[in-house]
Amino acid sequence: MAEAEEERRRAERAARARERAERREARQGADPGARPDPTPAPRPEPRRAAKRPAASPSGGLSDAWARRIAAGLLAIGVLVAALAFFDLGPFSDPPTEEELATAAVERFYAAASAGDWEEFCGGLTEFARTQVETNISRLTGAESGDCVASLSMGGNSFEGLEIRIRDVNVVGNEARVETSVKLPDEPPELRSVLLVAEDGEWLVNDPG
């Protein structure tokens, strides 16, 4: 009896050992001799969410972000309006022929007021320069010289001259600029200045 009982206990211990071995093999996979790696697997890095504008309780943008966006749009709007007002950047327009003719008359009379006879004669057509030379020669009795030399012989009777543009009319390569010319201590005088475009430049053909 004692021997039979001892044999039964050995059989139970062997059965339990086989069960433990089978469970180990099932955990380790196909390689029954491999030992489990005690090193824990690395945990994945948590992804950081992109920073978003804070939301208001109602679900929209916060007041601070809304004010920033509005300020940026306002700055862009002011810049665009300034460029358009001053004809700059993509809003710049080439000057019209009326503007070019007006500028030529203003330069012409500004040169007369300053006694800049080279600029003054340079703003005249060849016909007008010849007229100036002939008229000065007739008035002074001196031999006719070129436009600049003829005007340089006397003083400047145009000093302090002021001009106001009243109207401009351009037809083809000819223009008429209506002006009001005033010398110091003299009443304003209305003059019609006739211009001709030569090689893209407006020149005075008759100062009026």
Secondary structure, 3 states (H helix, E strand, C coil): CHHHHHHHHHHHHHHHHHHHHHHHHHHHCCCCCCCCCCCCCCCCCCCCCCCCCCECCCCCECHHHHHHHHHHHHHHHHHHHHHHHCCCHHHCCCCCHHHHHHHHHHHHHHHHHHCCHHHHHHCECHHHHHHHHHHHHHHHCCCCCCHHHHHHCCCCCCCCCEEEEEEEEEECCEEEEEEEEECCCCCCEEEEEEEEEECCEEEEEECC
